[in-house]
Amino acid sequence: MEEDDETFFVNLTDTIHAQLIFTQAVCMILDYDLASTLSIENATVSEGDDGSVSAVFTVTLSHNPWWNSVTVDYATADGTATAPEDYQSISGSLEFPLFIDTGYITVTVNNDLLDEEDEIFYVNLSNPENAEIDDGQASGTILDYNTEPELFDWGCDGYRRRQQNGNCRFSCHTYKI
């Protein structure tokens, strides 16, 4: 629990078989409770040709306060990647029960056959309870491994007729465009 340092006094009186030199002591309770902080790590996924893949973002709590659980809200946001074409937009609340300091947010990324640049979307943290946000934004990078299909020009150098069976034989070459 966050609180100020506290001071109290101890008074000594009524000794038996002793003489007091000091009759009062000052005691101080120092507050060493550090503020709990939240941060979220970036995630990277490779886009496939069909179906979907999961981008998993790790949220870390610097230390879990012993007296209460921690919660934080999260939501995705478009970057160069847009929902719902590239990923499924989500929002919600992540809870850290007592003694747990790691949580996960999973975002579904849609696979496609498009040849495009790598894309980015974001996951933002907000509204923490019993903690502060240290790093509240992570980027989700979608690596695109789709390539544009290669086009070929088919051409034939000519043909010769086989005398034995009457079939034509073609000699063909391919040329990459």
C-alpha positions in Angstrom: 0.0 0.0 0.0 1.4 3.4 -0.9 1.7 5.7 2.2 4.0 8.2 3.8 6.8 7.2 6.2 5.4 7.0 9.8 6.9 8.0 13.1 6.0 6.9 16.6 7.5 7.3 20.1 8.3 4.7 22.8 8.3 6.0 26.3 10.1 4.0 29.1 9.0 4.4 32.7 8.8 2.6 36.0 12.1 0.7 36.0 13.0 -1.9 38.6 16.6 -2.3 39.6 17.8 0.0 36.7 18.3 3.7 36.0 17.1 5.1 32.7 19.4 7.4 30.8 17.0 7.9 27.9 13.3 7.7 28.6 12.0 8.2 25.0 12.9 6.7 21.7 11.8 7.8 18.2 10.9 5.0 15.8 10.3 5.5 12.1 8.6 3.1 9.7 9.9 3.8 6.2 7.6 3.1 3.3 9.5 0.9 0.8 6.4 0.0 -1.3 7.4 0.8 -4.8 4.7 1.7 -7.4 3.9 -1.2 -9.6 4.3 -0.5 -13.3 3.0 -2.1 -16.4 4.7 -2.5 -19.8 3.8 -4.3 -23.0 6.2 -5.9 -25.4 6.0 -5.8 -29.3 5.0 -8.9 -31.2 5.8 -10.1 -34.7 4.1 -12.7 -36.8 4.6 -14.1 -40.3 1.6 -13.9 -42.5 0.5 -17.1 -44.3 -1.6 -17.8 -47.3 -4.9 -18.8 -45.6 -6.5 -19.0 -42.2 -5.0 -16.9 -39.4 -2.1 -16.7 -37.0 -2.0 -15.3 -33.4 0.1 -12.3 -32.4 0.8 -12.7 -28.7 1.7 -9.5 -26.7 3.3 -10.0 -23.2 2.3 -7.5 -20.5 4.6 -7.4 -17.5 3.9 -6.0 -14.0 7.1 -4.8 -12.3 6.0 -6.3 -9.0 2.6 -7.3 -7.9 1.4 -5.5 -4.8 0.8 -7.9 -2.0 -2.5 -6.3 -0.9 -4.5 -6.2 -4.2 -4.8 -7.4 -7.7 -3.9 -5.2 -10.7 -6.1 -4.6 -13.8 -5.5 -2.7 -17.0 -7.6 -2.1 -20.1 -6.3 -2.7 -23.6 -7.4 -2.0 -27.2 -6.0 -2.5 -30.7 -5.5 0.5 -33.1 -4.8 0.6 -36.8 -1.4 1.5 -38.1 -0.5 0.5 -41.7 -2.5 -2.7 -41.0 -6.3 -2.2 -40.7 -9.0 -4.1 -39.0 -10.8 -6.3 -40.1 -8.9 -6.8 -43.3 -5.5 -7.5 -41.7 -6.3 -8.3 -38.1 -9.2 -8.7 -35.7 -9.7 -5.6 -33.5 -10.1 -6.4 -29.8 -10.5 -4.6 -26.5 -10.9 -5.8 -23.0 -9.4 -5.8 -19.5 -6.4 -7.8 -18.3 -6.2 -8.8 -14.6 -3.1 -9.7 -12.6 -4.3 -11.8 -9.6 -2.1 -11.7 -6.5 1.4 -13.0 -7.0 1.1 -13.1 -10.9 3.3 -10.6 -12.8 2.8 -11.6 -16.5 -0.3 -11.5 -18.7 -0.9 -12.1 -22.4 -3.1 -10.4 -25.0 -3.7 -12.4 -28.2 -4.7 -10.7 -31.5 -5.8 -12.7 -34.5 -4.0 -11.8 -37.7 -5.7 -12.7 -41.0 -3.6 -14.5 -43.6 -4.0 -13.6 -47.3 -2.5 -14.1 -50.7 -1.7 -10.4 -51.3 1.8 -9.3 -52.1 2.2 -6.3 -49.8 4.6 -4.5 -47.6 5.0 -5.5 -43.9 2.3 -3.9 -41.9 1.9 -2.7 -38.3 -1.0 -2.3 -35.8 -0.9 -1.3 -32.2 -2.1 -2.5 -28.8 -2.6 0.3 -26.2 -2.9 0.0 -22.4 -5.1 2.4 -20.4 -7.0 2.8 -17.1 -4.7 0.9 -14.8 -5.9 0.0 -11.3 -3.3 -0.5 -8.5 -0.4 0.2 -10.9 1.0 2.8 -13.2 1.7 2.4 -16.9 5.4 2.6 -17.8 5.2 1.6 -21.5 1.6 1.5 -22.7 1.9 0.9 -26.4 3.2 -2.1 -28.4 3.4 -2.6 -32.1 2.3 -5.8 -33.8 4.3 -6.3 -37.0 2.9 -8.5 -39.8 5.7 -9.9 -42.0 4.5 -10.5 -45.5 6.1 -13.5 -47.2 3.7 -13.6 -50.2 5.4 -12.9 -53.5 4.0 -11.8 -56.7 3.7 -14.8 -59.1 6.3 -14.9 -61.8 5.1 -14.4 -65.3 6.6 -16.5 -68.1 6.6 -16.0 -71.8 6.3 -19.3 -73.6 7.9 -19.4 -77.0 8.9 -22.2 -79.3 12.0 -22.2 -81.5 10.3 -24.3 -84.1 9.5 -27.9 -84.6 10.5 -31.0 -86.5 8.3 -33.7 -87.7 9.2 -37.2 -86.8 9.1 -39.4 -89.8 8.5 -42.6 -87.9 5.1 -41.9 -86.3 3.9 -38.6 -87.8 4.0 -36.6 -84.5 5.4 -33.1 -84.2 8.2 -32.5 -81.8 8.6 -28.9 -80.4 11.7 -27.4 -79.0 10.5 -24.8 -76.4 12.2 -22.2 -74.2 10.8 -20.1 -71.3 11.7 -16.5 -70.8 11.1 -14.7 -67.5 9.4 -11.3 -68.0 
